[in-house]
Amino acid sequence: MPAIVENKLSTDFYLRNVTTVAKDLLGKIIVHVHNDNILSAKIVEVEAYQGETDEASHSYGGISERNKVMFDTGGKLYVYLIYGIYFCANVVTGNAGQGDAVLIRAVEPIDGIDLMFNNRKRKTRKNNLSKQKLTNGPAKFCEAFNIGKEHNGLSLNGNKVFLLNNKTIEDKKIKTTTRIGISKSKELKWRFYIKDNIFVSHK
């Protein structure tokens, strides 16, 4: 563990423009230390959400009980529930009061893959999961990583859930598109993913 923690991303990484952080999150390693087990994966797909002008963002229109973590200083985890059963995890960015965050849409599993399979099977009742489909979606990632409501507001500077530095992905290897499954601000090309990565949710 000490060697891992030494490579943790600094607070300054998160205190930048949301789209800049979103692109720079690609290739970084997210780690969840859970019951003495280590789950880790490379981030391969993200979406940026900006509070002030982005109508698709939960923080658009101001602070609420649901979105208040988005208005904290960057470097926290914002976790919310969708369809009443699935969780999605976001990395809060920027300064306090901005309401910006980056949705983790898909990751490439590294450590703890067997446990990820068990977590997914237990919650989805699917017994025919492939490694490629294990974490290729925001809710799938949270299920596999056992991330839920209790992680909302968690500091990424701690030793529970955190991100590790890794080689920055070159711009030529990053695909930029509009975001998925939204009805407002659909024109914004704030979805980024690593080209040709098989763990991306949608090409």
Backbone torsions as a table, in degrees:
resi	resn	phi	psi	omega
1	MET	NA	-47.5	-178.7
2	PRO	-52.9	-42.2	-179.1
3	ALA	-63.8	-36.0	179.1
4	ILE	-67.2	-48.9	-175.7
5	VAL	-61.6	-31.9	-179.9
6	GLU	-62.4	-22.7	-177.9
7	ASN	-98.1	13.8	-176.7
8	LYS	-68.2	144.0	177.0
9	LEU	-64.2	141.9	-179.6
10	SER	-80.9	163.7	178.4
11	THR	-58.1	-37.9	-178.1
12	ASP	-57.3	-29.4	179.7
13	PHE	-57.1	-39.5	-173.8
14	TYR	-84.7	-16.6	-173.4
15	LEU	-88.7	42.5	-177.8
16	ARG	-128.4	178.1	178.1
17	ASN	-53.9	139.2	-172.4
18	VAL	-61.9	-38.3	179.9
19	THR	-73.1	-31.3	176.1
20	THR	-65.6	-46.3	178.1
21	VAL	-63.0	-41.4	-178.9
22	ALA	-55.8	-50.3	-179.6
23	LYS	-64.5	-38.5	-177.8
24	ASP	-74.1	-17.3	176.2
25	LEU	-71.3	-24.5	179.1
26	LEU	-61.7	128.7	-179.1
27	GLY	92.2	-15.8	178.2
28	LYS	-74.7	157.7	-176.2
29	ILE	-104.0	124.4	174.4
30	ILE	-99.9	136.3	-175.5
31	VAL	-125.7	137.3	171.5
32	HIS	-125.4	116.2	176.2
33	VAL	-91.8	111.6	-172.1
34	HIS	-132.9	116.7	179.1
35	ASN	50.5	48.2	179.3
36	ASP	68.2	6.3	174.7
37	ASN	-103.5	148.0	178.2
38	ILE	-112.2	120.3	173.0
39	LEU	-106.0	131.7	178.0
40	SER	-144.0	154.9	-179.0
41	ALA	-162.0	155.9	176.3
42	LYS	-91.7	131.4	178.5
43	ILE	-74.2	125.4	-176.1
44	VAL	-121.3	-10.6	-178.8
45	GLU	-153.5	133.7	-178.3
46	VAL	-143.6	165.8	171.9
47	GLU	-137.1	135.9	179.2
48	ALA	-94.3	143.0	176.6
49	TYR	-134.1	127.3	-172.8
50	GLN	-117.6	129.7	-169.7
51	GLY	-68.9	-36.8	-169.0
52	GLU	-75.2	-43.7	-173.6
53	THR	-120.9	-7.9	-174.7
54	ASP	-91.6	104.1	-176.4
55	GLU	-67.8	-15.2	178.3
56	ALA	-83.8	-10.5	-177.3
57	SER	-78.9	141.9	176.0
58	HIS	-60.5	-25.2	-175.8
59	SER	-90.1	-4.4	179.0
60	TYR	-66.0	126.6	-179.7
61	GLY	100.8	-6.6	174.4
62	GLY	117.9	175.9	-173.9
63	ILE	-78.6	145.3	177.2
64	SER	-144.8	174.4	178.9
65	GLU	-61.5	-37.4	-177.5
66	ARG	-70.4	-43.7	-169.8
67	ASN	-100.8	5.8	-170.5
68	LYS	-58.0	-28.8	178.7
69	VAL	-64.8	-30.5	178.7
70	MET	-62.3	-23.6	-177.7
71	PHE	-92.2	2.5	174.7
72	ASP	-76.6	170.7	174.4
73	THR	-63.9	143.3	-179.0
74	GLY	-53.6	148.4	179.4
75	GLY	110.5	17.4	175.8
76	LYS	-119.3	164.0	179.2
77	LEU	-98.8	126.1	174.7
78	TYR	-106.9	113.9	-177.4
79	VAL	-117.2	129.5	179.7
80	TYR	-133.8	161.4	-177.0
81	LEU	-99.4	137.1	174.8
82	ILE	-123.5	146.0	-179.9
83	TYR	55.9	16.2	177.6
84	GLY	75.7	-0.6	-175.9
85	ILE	-137.3	-22.6	-175.1
86	TYR	-111.3	147.9	177.6
87	PHE	-108.8	150.3	173.3
88	CYS	-128.0	144.4	-176.6
89	ALA	-117.5	138.9	-178.2
90	ASN	-131.1	150.7	175.0
91	VAL	-100.1	118.1	179.0
92	VAL	-73.5	138.5	-177.5
93	THR	-128.3	167.9	174.3
94	GLY	76.8	-168.4	-179.1
95	ASN	-86.1	162.8	178.5
96	ALA	-58.1	137.9	177.8
97	GLY	96.5	-10.4	-176.7
98	GLN	-79.4	-37.6	-179.7
99	GLY	77.1	33.8	-177.5
100	ASP	-106.5	146.4	178.8
101	ALA	-159.6	160.1	-179.9
102	VAL	-119.5	120.5	177.3
103	LEU	-76.4	130.7	173.2
104	ILE	-85.9	108.9	-175.5
105	ARG	-90.0	-35.3	-177.9
106	ALA	-158.1	149.1	179.0
107	VAL	-137.5	159.7	176.9
108	GLU	-105.1	112.5	-174.8
109	PRO	-59.1	142.9	177.7
110	ILE	-125.3	-68.1	-178.3
111	ASP	-109.7	146.0	177.0
112	GLY	77.2	29.3	-175.7
113	ILE	-62.0	-40.8	178.5
114	ASP	-59.9	-41.1	178.3
115	LEU	-67.4	-36.9	176.8
116	MET	-61.0	-43.4	177.5
117	PHE	-60.4	-44.1	179.8
118	ASN	-62.9	-41.8	178.9
119	ASN	-62.4	-43.1	-179.9
120	ARG	-68.3	-43.7	-178.0
121	LYS	-65.1	-39.2	-178.7
122	ARG	-65.2	-36.5	-174.5
123	LYS	-92.9	-26.2	-177.1
124	THR	-108.9	-10.8	-178.7
125	ARG	62.5	24.1	177.1
126	LYS	-98.9	128.8	-178.7
127	ASN	-110.3	6.3	-177.2
128	ASN	-119.7	33.0	-179.6
129	LEU	-68.7	141.7	171.8
130	SER	-103.2	158.4	178.7
131	LYS	-59.4	-36.3	-178.3
132	GLN	-63.4	-33.2	-177.3
133	LYS	-99.8	7.4	-175.7
134	LEU	-66.9	-41.0	-174.3
135	THR	-135.6	27.6	-176.4
136	ASN	-93.1	56.4	177.7
137	GLY	175.0	153.5	-175.7
138	PRO	-62.9	-41.2	178.4
139	ALA	-72.8	-36.8	177.8
140	LYS	-62.3	-41.1	178.2
141	PHE	-60.3	-47.2	-179.0
142	CYS	-64.6	-39.3	177.1
143	GLU	-62.1	-49.3	-178.0
144	ALA	-62.1	-37.2	-177.7
145	PHE	-90.3	0.1	-179.9
146	ASN	55.9	44.6	178.3
147	ILE	-100.4	128.0	-177.7
148	GLY	-142.8	-161.0	-175.0
149	LYS	-56.5	-34.2	-177.5
150	GLU	-66.2	-14.3	179.6
151	HIS	-94.0	-4.8	179.1
152	ASN	-63.5	125.8	-179.4
153	GLY	88.5	-0.5	-178.8
154	LEU	-67.0	135.7	178.2
155	SER	-75.0	133.5	177.1
156	LEU	-81.6	4.1	174.9
157	ASN	-93.6	-3.0	179.8
158	GLY	-86.5	-162.7	-177.0
159	ASN	-115.9	17.8	179.0
160	LYS	-97.6	-62.7	173.3
161	VAL	-125.4	127.0	-177.8
162	PHE	-155.5	168.8	-179.4
163	LEU	-117.0	141.0	179.9
164	LEU	-106.1	145.9	176.3
165	ASN	-67.8	151.2	179.8
166	ASN	-159.5	170.2	-178.1
167	LYS	-56.8	130.6	179.1
168	THR	-68.3	135.9	179.4
169	ILE	-77.6	129.8	179.2
170	GLU	-66.0	147.5	-179.3
171	ASP	-55.6	-36.8	-178.0
172	LYS	-67.2	-14.8	179.7
173	LYS	-101.9	6.9	-179.3
174	ILE	-110.6	130.7	175.9
175	LYS	-98.7	133.7	179.8
176	THR	-115.3	126.7	-178.5
177	THR	-141.7	177.0	170.2
178	THR	-73.0	162.5	-176.3
179	ARG	-80.0	166.6	-172.8
180	ILE	-106.3	138.6	170.0
181	GLY	71.1	28.9	178.1
182	ILE	-118.9	158.6	-178.9
183	SER	-113.9	-9.8	-180.0
184	LYS	-124.0	154.1	-178.6
185	SER	50.7	39.5	-176.3
186	LYS	-69.0	-17.6	-176.7
187	GLU	-78.8	-16.6	-176.3
188	LEU	-71.1	124.9	178.9
189	LYS	-91.2	75.2	-175.1
190	TRP	-116.6	22.4	172.1
191	ARG	-106.9	132.2	-177.6
192	PHE	-131.0	137.0	175.6
193	TYR	-148.0	161.1	-179.9
194	ILE	-80.0	122.3	-178.8
195	LYS	-58.2	141.2	174.0
196	ASP	64.8	13.5	175.8
197	ASN	-85.1	126.2	-173.2
198	ILE	-74.0	-9.2	-178.3
199	PHE	-94.4	0.0	176.7
200	VAL	-66.5	145.4	-175.2
201	SER	-72.4	-43.0	178.6
202	HIS	-141.7	140.2	176.6
203	LYS	-83.0	NA	NA
